Amino acid sequence: MRHHILALPCILSMATAFSGTQPSIRSSSTAPSAATMLSMSDNSSSRSDELSRRQLGELAFAASGLGVTYFGTRERDPLDYGLWGVLPVGTYKKKKTILDTIIPDNMWTFDQKFGILDVQVPLRMTVTRLSSGGLFVYNPVAGTPEMVGMLQKLVDQYGPVKHIAVGSVALEHKVYAGVLAQKFPSAQVWLTPGQYSFPLNLPESFLGFPKSRTRAMPASIDDAPEDWKADFDVAVLGPIISRDGAFAETVFFHKPTKTLLVTDTAVQVTEEVPAIYDSDPSPLLYHARDTITDNVQDTPETRKKGWRRIVLFGLYFTPSAITIKDFQSAIQERRPDINSDFAGIYPWDWDGDEIASWRALTGDGTKPLVAPILQTLLLNRSPVEVLDFADKVSQWPFTRIIPAHLKNNIAMTGDEYRKSFGFLEEKGVPLGYPKPLQSDLQLLLDAEQSLVESGAIKPAPPKVGGQYSRAEIIAKTSYQCRAGTCAPQANP
């Protein structure tokens, strides 16, 4: 099916080649002369030859397109993901999957590397066993033959994939859902509200979701399917809608295992290098260099250093501890003989205090972090609604959290989860919690100013707990709509 869809433009081209208009035959009261007939015959032959050459050219073009489609998307290796070009980010076509059993016979995670260039972090899918039989999938990852084979073994033992829940509107979490739904055709697909495409808002079926099996995420467990109710509670944040995008998240509390499943609203930063790097540590080694001439050795300490820097890049984009070179210098100084990644280009030096930046992200090493980009550009646009959401989630008696990124299987309580949202309050996060340095946030703060000035996002309302009342903060909050979906407004 995948190859057929991608080949459609080529097939249409072939159809065009065969739809050339034939010369019309008109009646005439006067018979043409022999010379006229000869002339017509010559012209007809010329047009016929010319049309044939055009047809052959279009057929050749179509055939080459089909060939490129076939060779580019076929999955010859268990790690291949044929549709990697839909979201062409690392690790591109090859996507290794790490399967972890969180709780035997109940919960499993599937990790793949995901990122831009060599800034690659774990992207995680969680699978739980339903009490009524079958499986529940949260946030699909790329459906490589390896990953699908792993999931199929669970299906063989515990029953079919019944539900695929997309817990976010972010591209990296929704782009794989349609493919996985095709591979497990009995599954219902559940979408967090606020799904969008850019620059045009397209129907969900145009985004790869199966029309007959795609549903809106229930706002509460009361509206959920019956086979969720014994196992889950659910809460939806948002959508928080801007001019060109949105943020929304659905989290699930898995009652039998006291586990909270989240997408982006919580991560934990630690020095533990994810197992996804065991088979390919090259991104770690690339980033472990202080400067382009460093020739690092593959040791546990080198890997930790590389991981630390990948996290700083992933959370800040340009951490304060680097000095970026100009384009010409980066090209002239490249050293493919030392590290061949990206043609030997290493366009920065680590010459600042990265340890201070790292410690600010880890806190005391046991607490959750809300990603800096969410703190500065997204969640602070609707502080009352976000804190109401965090209050609700914190009431669930979970003892562990499984996020879609970074560290897996984190010991955490509802109180700890709630306190990580203190950046939305005047009092801030408590001592011991991660608190990004102002110097590391500078790029995001500059981006915020530019986006506000351009009208892409609205100014952030005041923080909660200060001089403004709840009603006043809500009055200063912008609630926008897109494609029939509006950002929810809290009660004053």
C-alpha atoms as one frame of an Amber mdcrd trajectory, in Angstrom:
protein
   0.000   0.000   0.000   2.784   2.418   0.905   4.526   2.039  -2.460   1.223
   2.421  -4.301   0.468   5.711  -2.583   3.905   7.152  -3.218   3.795   6.049
  -6.847   0.517   7.867  -7.527   2.127  10.938  -9.167   4.050   8.645 -11.508
   0.911   6.694 -12.377  -0.920   9.934 -13.126   1.927  10.925 -15.415   1.597
   7.625 -17.258  -2.149   8.166 -17.604  -1.496  11.589 -19.098   0.871  10.051
 -21.623  -1.865   7.732 -22.850  -4.577  10.397 -22.998  -3.339  12.336 -26.011
  -6.236  13.675 -28.113  -6.699  11.825 -31.364  -7.160  13.872 -34.608 -10.856
  14.421 -35.317 -12.371  13.261 -38.655 -14.576  15.837 -40.269 -16.862  15.150
 -43.241 -16.292  17.175 -46.380 -18.350  17.523 -49.524 -15.206  17.806 -51.555
 -12.838  14.887 -51.816  -9.232  15.875 -51.194  -6.762  15.719 -54.024  -3.978
  13.175 -54.103  -1.457  15.886 -53.236  -3.567  16.993 -50.297  -3.940  13.417
 -49.117  -0.187  12.903 -49.383   0.412  16.085 -47.424  -2.083  15.011 -44.771
  -0.448  11.609 -44.596   2.997  13.135 -44.124   1.742  15.549 -41.441  -0.161
  12.787 -39.692   2.903  10.575 -39.743   5.001  13.418 -38.366   2.494  14.130
 -35.585   2.241  10.427 -34.818   6.019  10.084 -34.572   6.213  13.221 -32.437
   3.441  12.007 -30.132   5.105   8.645 -29.770   8.372  10.277 -28.769   6.544
  12.384 -26.176   4.780   9.314 -24.846   8.038   7.430 -24.634   9.663  10.322
 -22.802   6.842  10.549 -20.280   6.823   6.804 -19.804  10.570   6.848 -19.201
  10.166   9.657 -16.667   7.332   7.816 -14.935   9.344   4.600 -14.848  12.320
   6.375 -13.311  10.011   7.915 -10.704   8.605   4.515  -9.844  12.128   3.171
  -9.564  13.214   5.924  -7.203  10.057   5.412  -5.139  10.614   1.678  -4.943
  14.285   1.760  -4.046  13.829   4.666  -1.650  10.976   3.157   0.347  11.466
  -0.586   0.307  12.530  -2.102   3.606  15.323  -4.567   2.917  16.702  -4.470
   6.455  14.816  -4.987   9.759  15.880  -1.467  10.797  14.590   0.211   7.620
  11.654   2.601   7.729  10.471   3.122   4.170   8.567   6.359   4.788  11.441
   8.120   6.545  11.271  10.877   3.920   7.945  12.103   5.348   9.925  13.306
   8.378  13.559  13.320   7.184  15.369  13.565  10.515  17.983  11.389  12.197
  18.392   8.480  12.147  16.802   8.768   8.720  15.959   5.393   7.154  17.725
   3.180   9.731  15.879   3.158  13.057  17.021   0.728  15.727  14.397  -0.164
  18.339  15.113  -0.970  21.994  12.372  -2.955  23.745  12.196  -2.696  27.545
   9.840  -4.619  29.786   8.696  -2.167  32.446   6.342  -4.558  34.235   6.221
  -8.184  33.066   2.948  -9.106  31.353   1.698  -5.518  31.702   3.825  -2.732
  30.224   6.591  -2.317  27.649   8.429   0.565  25.993   9.920   0.825  22.497
  12.695   3.408  22.077  14.164   4.774  18.849  16.631   7.596  18.262  15.121
  10.771  16.896  16.561  14.178  16.138  18.255  16.650  13.858  21.782  15.898
  12.659  23.622  14.277  15.594  21.361  15.759  18.284  19.378  12.558  18.727
  17.368  11.641  21.813  15.062   8.718  22.602  11.577   8.804  21.113   9.395
   6.398  23.078   6.267   4.341  22.501   4.544   2.687  25.463   2.395  -0.435
  25.192   0.111  -1.629  27.966  -1.961  -4.766  28.308  -5.693  -4.184  28.678
  -7.478  -6.052  31.462 -10.168  -7.071  28.978  -7.577  -8.447  26.553  -5.532
  -6.880  23.803  -3.060  -4.008  23.766  -3.108  -0.220  24.112  -0.384   1.760
  22.284   0.603   5.276  23.363   2.601   7.476  20.959   3.716   5.207  18.097
   7.282   5.179  16.814   8.456   4.238  13.321   6.968   0.939  12.174  10.160
  -0.752  11.016  10.093  -4.514  10.419  12.067  -4.920  13.647   9.629  -2.850
  15.722   6.523  -4.390  14.166   7.975  -7.844  14.773   8.530  -7.030  18.448
   4.986  -5.721  18.781   3.580  -8.711  16.926   5.114 -11.033  19.523   3.147
  -9.191  22.191   0.036  -9.448  20.022   0.543 -13.196  19.688   0.717 -13.525
  23.462  -1.755 -10.919  24.729  -4.169 -10.179  21.900  -4.572  -7.577  19.150
  -3.652  -3.911  19.212  -7.049  -2.410  20.024  -6.164   1.244  20.535  -3.458
   3.612  19.267  -3.469   6.871  21.232  -1.577   9.882  19.883  -0.804  11.935
  22.970   0.310  15.112  21.211  -0.173  17.321  18.170   3.599  17.436  17.587
   4.748  15.992  14.274   7.242  13.525  15.738   4.481  11.818  17.726   1.682
  11.747  15.168   3.594  11.058  11.955   4.013   7.344  12.706   0.446   6.624
  13.833  -1.102   6.152  10.398   1.510   3.620   9.315   1.151   1.607  12.519
  -2.632   1.661  12.155  -2.287   0.143   8.682  -0.088  -2.635  10.037  -2.601
  -3.392  12.809  -5.925  -2.850  11.024  -8.229  -3.652  13.942  -6.900  -0.768
  16.057  -8.872   2.395  16.751  -6.784   5.588  16.471  -7.352   8.320  19.067
  -6.131  11.862  18.377  -5.412  14.575  20.904  -7.493  17.663  19.977  -5.904
  20.494  18.031  -4.227  18.479  15.273  -3.045  20.790  12.525  -0.944  20.961
   9.393   1.015  23.877   7.988   0.648  25.937   5.846  -2.828  24.499   5.103
  -5.175  22.834   7.578  -5.971  19.496   5.973  -8.524  16.848   6.996  -7.160
  14.217   9.358  -7.547  11.530   6.703  -5.164  13.560   4.511  -2.560  13.337
   7.279  -2.418   9.547   7.116  -4.982   8.630   9.761  -7.498   5.944   8.683
 -10.805   7.766   8.330 -13.082   4.934   9.428 -11.056   4.148  12.566  -9.945
   7.582  13.788 -11.628   9.147  16.805 -11.333  12.314  18.884  -9.601  11.751
  22.205 -12.140  11.599  25.052 -11.902  14.596  27.370 -12.514  12.397  30.416
 -12.634   8.730  31.265 -16.443   8.933  31.402 -16.466   9.466  27.630 -13.839
   6.800  26.922 -14.359   3.294  25.503 -15.481   0.721  28.034 -12.256  -1.265
  27.837 -10.290   1.801  29.020 -12.262   2.361  32.200 -10.887  -0.523  34.252
  -7.310   0.428  33.434  -7.013   4.174  32.847  -7.831   7.676  33.832  -7.195
  10.397  31.263  -6.600  14.154  31.159  -6.223  16.465  28.166  -4.246  19.706
  28.197  -5.215  22.287  25.604  -5.012  22.783  22.787  -3.112  26.029  23.234
  -3.446  27.550  19.773  -1.230  30.125  18.089  -1.344  31.581  14.598   0.776
  28.869  12.984   0.739  25.984  15.449  -0.608  24.490  18.636   0.343  22.550
  21.723  -1.774  19.872  23.340  -1.143  16.742  25.340  -3.152  13.787  26.588
  -1.789  11.913  29.591  -2.950   8.553  30.916  -2.857   7.147  34.423  -2.524
   3.373  34.209  -4.201   2.260  37.409  -3.019  -1.378  37.624   0.654  -0.320
  37.592   0.301   3.192  39.101   2.081   4.622  36.061   1.620   8.041  34.458
   2.140   8.110  30.688   3.104  11.559  29.388   4.435  12.908  26.120   6.287
  16.201  26.640   5.051  17.755  29.886   7.725  16.057  31.997  11.236  14.764
  31.432  14.126  13.964  33.730  17.713  14.885  32.908  20.369  12.447  34.137
  23.854  11.350  33.091  22.561   7.871  32.275  23.291   7.330  28.585  20.248
   5.706  26.928  20.667   2.133  25.705  19.620   3.279  22.239  23.234   4.461
  21.798  24.819   1.093  22.572  24.894  -0.047  18.947  25.806   3.345  17.478
  27.585   5.839  19.756  28.703   8.099  16.889  26.495  11.079  17.914  27.994
  10.900  21.419  31.544  10.886  20.079  30.819  13.728  17.671  29.606  16.016
  20.462  32.185  14.977  23.061  34.855  17.119  21.370  35.692  20.524  22.837
  36.934  21.730  19.473  37.276  20.365  15.967  40.829  19.074  16.411  39.989
  16.855  19.402  40.325  13.150  18.678  38.267  11.491  21.412  38.317   7.847
  22.461  35.171   5.785  22.935  35.052   5.424  26.726  32.163   5.548  29.228
  33.220   9.039  30.304  33.394  10.236  26.703  29.896   8.907  26.079  28.555
  10.689  29.165  30.163  13.923  28.013  28.635  13.568  24.559  25.230  12.752
  26.034  25.368  15.797  28.293  25.963  18.043  25.307  23.268  16.398  23.196
  20.764  17.119  25.964  21.910  20.746  26.220  21.517  21.164  22.471  18.181
  19.363  22.452  16.679  21.511  25.200  18.239  24.896  24.381  19.229  24.676
  20.670  22.217  26.963  21.379  23.510  26.433  24.933  25.461  29.311  26.443
  28.627  27.211  26.809  29.375  27.183  23.066  30.900  29.728  20.723  29.541
  29.339  17.207  31.904  29.890  14.290  31.003  31.822  11.180  30.111  29.792
   8.113  33.342  30.408   6.230  35.519  29.410   9.188  33.483  26.276   9.810
  33.966  25.180   6.198  37.659  26.029   6.058  38.473  24.300   9.353  36.608
  21.071   8.717  38.461  17.860   9.616  36.903  14.738   8.111  40.090  12.854
   9.015  39.197  13.246  12.710  35.429  12.783  12.501  33.734  12.288   9.144
  30.210  13.153  10.288  28.797  16.096   8.316  31.839  16.241   6.047  34.107
  16.910   9.020  32.381  20.158  10.000  32.266  21.040  13.718  30.993  24.632
  13.765  31.432  25.533  17.444  33.772  25.300  20.416  32.755  24.285  23.923
  34.532  27.000  25.880  31.931  27.976  28.504  30.681  26.500  31.774  28.586
  23.606  30.537  28.638  21.940  33.966  26.715  24.859  35.472  24.174  24.581
  32.664  23.893  20.852  33.234  23.406  21.126  36.988  20.655  23.678  36.442
  18.794  21.096  34.333  19.260  18.180  36.719  18.426  19.868  40.018  19.013
  17.351  42.787  18.872  14.529  40.237  15.464  13.145  41.211  12.969  15.782
  40.064  11.111  16.328  36.777  11.694  19.165  34.335   9.260  20.876  31.997
  11.267  21.471  28.822  12.545  25.059  28.443  10.779  25.605  25.114   7.461
  24.748  26.769   8.234  27.098  29.641   9.116  30.087  27.462   6.975  29.797
  24.324   3.957  27.573  24.936   2.648  26.707  28.388   3.130  30.223  29.756
   0.501  31.398  27.244  -2.256  29.694  29.292  -0.967  29.497  32.878  -4.341
  29.010  34.574  -5.425  26.163  32.305  -2.028  24.458  32.523  -1.981  24.602
  36.320  -5.562  23.295  36.474  -4.408  20.364  34.339  -1.362  19.757  36.555
  -3.556  19.924  39.663  -5.861  17.251  38.251  -3.030  14.944  37.236  -1.267
  15.355  40.578  -4.284  13.855  42.367  -3.735  10.476  40.746  -1.770   8.059
  42.974   1.004   7.251  40.502   4.468   6.184  41.607   6.235   6.180  38.251
   6.173   8.197  35.071   7.057   7.177  31.527   7.712  10.179  29.276   8.195
  10.078  25.518  11.763  11.432  25.740  15.011  11.149  27.723  15.057   8.947
  30.844  12.618   6.060  31.017  10.692   4.599  33.968  11.117   7.437  36.475
  10.076   7.139  40.116   7.783  10.116  40.682   4.712  11.215  42.617   1.867
  13.538  41.739   3.193  16.182  44.109   6.575  16.189  42.343   4.911  16.427
  38.946   2.810  19.394  40.077   5.732  21.296  41.581   7.643  21.144  38.283
   5.056  23.587  36.895   6.093  26.222  39.428   7.624  28.306  36.627   4.048
  29.456  35.927   3.739  30.839  39.454   5.310  33.880  41.057   6.946  31.689
  43.702   8.740  29.588  41.065   9.857  25.970  41.346  11.006  24.723  44.769
  14.633  24.299  45.759  16.108  21.116  44.310  14.002  21.242  41.145  15.582
  21.927  37.752  15.707  25.633  36.914  17.286  26.595  33.564  19.890  29.349
  33.589  18.881  32.671  32.085  21.954  32.601  29.833  20.879  29.271  28.335
  17.332  30.523  27.775  18.468  33.580  25.831  17.821  32.173  22.349  14.315
  31.087  23.363  13.614  34.455  24.981  14.805  36.258  21.861  12.601  33.964
  19.778   9.654  34.753  22.031  10.109  38.478  21.469  10.347  38.034  17.700
   7.287  35.777  17.573   5.230  38.216  19.629   6.292  41.137  17.432   5.364
  39.200  14.287   1.980  38.193  15.697   2.756  34.472  15.594   2.112  34.169
  19.335   0.371  36.420  21.826   2.116  38.013  24.812   2.193  35.825  27.907
  -0.296  36.787  30.635   0.884  37.346  34.226   2.036  34.463  36.380  -0.298
  32.909  38.912  -0.072  33.828  42.587   1.010  37.428  42.190  -0.927  40.669
  42.181  -3.436  39.484  39.570  -6.457  37.366  40.415  -7.377  34.205  38.552
 -10.137  36.046  36.685  -7.763  38.852  35.703  -5.170  36.406  34.358  -7.839
  34.634  32.311  -8.969  38.003  30.953  -5.394  38.710  29.829  -5.027  35.274
  28.184  -5.574  34.889  24.436  -7.831  32.003  23.388  -7.613  31.329  19.665
  -9.343  28.956  17.257  -8.337  27.027  14.161 -10.330  24.784  11.835 -13.286
  24.637  14.195 -11.225  23.866  17.312 -10.811  26.521  20.001  -8.505  26.705
  22.984 -10.488  25.903  26.146 -10.948  28.684  28.692 -10.892  27.979  32.417
 -13.626  29.133  34.739 -12.716  32.383  36.550
